[in-house]
Amino acid sequence: MSCVPVKKYKELEENYKKCQEDEANYKSQAIDYGNKMKELQVELDLLKTSSDQLIKDSVRLHDQIKMLEAEYDNVMEANESLEKKYSELLASGTFQNSQLINDLEMTRVKLQKKEDRLNELEKELNARARALEEKEKRINELESIIASQNESVKLLKDKIAKALLGFSDQGISVEEKDGKIYVSMEAKLLFASGKTNVNSEGKKAIIDLAKILETQEGIDILVEGHTDSDPMKSSSHPRDNWELSVLRATSVVKIMLANSEMNPTMVSASGRSEFHPVDPEDKAKNRRIEIIITPDLSELFELISGE
C-alpha cells in the first residue's frame, strides 16, 4: 500500500484543524442565536402576561370610574337641592337655618373630593391604556418577526424537498426542526465504502441542493460527516472515522461550491465521526452526510437590540 506524501499529509492535517475550528465557531453561533430566539419567545410570553394584567386592571378602573361617576351625580343632585333651598332662604331674608348652610358646605367638599379622585382615576386609566397600546404593538412586532422567520424556513424546506424529490427513495430526507432545516443523505448514495470521493449519482443530488441554496440570502450551512462505529483498517488517509467523516464533508462542500454561485463564507464542513448515530441498530443510516441550514439571525437581533 502506497504512503501519502508529506505535503499531502500536512494539507490534510491543516484542513482537519480548520474544519474543527469552523465547527466550533458554527456551534457557538448556533447556540447564541438559539438562546436569543428563546429570549425573544420569553419576552413575548412575558409581554402577553403583562398585557392580560393591564386589560384586567383597565376593566377594574372602568368599573371604579363608573361607580365614582354615579356617586358624583348623587352628590351633585344633593348639592343642587341644597343650593336651591339656600337661594330660597336668601330670597326670604331669613338666615336662621344654619344647619342648611353647613350641609351645603359639606356637600361641596364631598363633591370636590370625588371630582379629584375621578380625575386621578381617569389619568391612571389613560396611562394604562397607553402602556397597553405599547405592549400590544411590541407583541405584534415580535409575533410578526417569529412568524416571518418560521415561514421563511418552511418555504425553503419545501423548496429543498421538492428539488430532491427524485432521490427520496435513495436515502435522502428533509426535515425542519428548531428553526433549522436538516438534509440527511445516506452514505450509500454518495460514497463507496471507506472512500471520500462522491459518485456521480450523489454528485447530482448535491448539485441540485446547491442550486437551491445559491439563491438564498441570510443563511449558514454546515455540512457534517457521520460514520458508523466500525474502525478503519488503513495505514493511509483516511486512517480513522474522524478523518473519514471530515474528508467526506469537505468533498461535499467542494462540489457545492464548484457547481453553484454559493458564497463560500456561509458554508463550513465538520466531522462527527461515529458519535452521533441516528439508529444504533442500523449502521447504514448512521453513515451519512447531514447538511444543516440555519437562518442567519444576526441582523434580526441587532435590530431587536437597537430598539
C-alpha positions, 0 to 999 in steps of 0.5 A: 500500500502506497504512503501519502506524501508529506505535503499531502499529509500536512494539507490534510492535517491543516484542513482537519484543524480548520474544519474543527475550528469552523465547527466550533465557531458554527456551534457557538453561533448556533447556540447564541442565536438559539438562546436569543430566539428563546429570549425573544419567545420569553419576552413575548410570553412575558409581554402577553402576561403583562398585557392580560394584567393591564386589560384586567386592571383597565376593566377594574378602573372602568368599573371604579370610574363608573361607580365614582361617576354615579356617586358624583351625580348623587352628590351633585343632585344633593348639592343642587337641592341644597343650593336651591333651598339656600337661594330660597332662604336668601330670597326670604331674608331669613338666615336662621337655618344654619344647619342648611348652610353647613350641609351645603358646605359639606356637600361641596367638599364631598363633591370636590373630593370625588371630582379629584379622585375621578380625575386621578382615576381617569389619568391612571386609566389613560396611562394604562391604556397607553402602556397597553397600546405599547405592549400590544404593538411590541407583541405584534412586532415580535409575533410578526418577526417569529412568524416571518422567520418560521415561514421563511424556513418552511418555504425553503424546506419545501423548496429543498424537498421538492428539488430532491424529490427524485432521490427520496427513495435513495436515502435522502430526507428533509426535515425542519426542526428548531428553526433549522432545516436538516438534509440527511443523505445516506452514505450509500448514495454518495460514497463507496465504502471507506472512500471520500470521493462522491459518485456521480449519482450523489454528485447530482443530488448535491448539485441540485441542493446547491442550486437551491441554496445559491439563491438564498440570502441570510443563511449558514450551512454546515455540512457534517460527516457521520460514520458508523462505529466500525474502525478503519483498517488503513495505514493511509488517509483516511486512517480513522472515522474522524478523518473519514467523516471530515474528508467526506464533508469537505468533498461535499462542500467542494462540489457545492461550491464548484457547481453553484454561485454559493458564497463560500463564507456561509458554508463550513464542513465538520466531522462527527465521526461515529458519535452521533448515530441516528439508529444504533441498530442500523449502521447504514443510516448512521453513515451519512452526510447531514447538511444543516441550514440555519437562518442567519439571525444576526441582523434580526437581533441587532435590530431587536437590540437597537430598539 
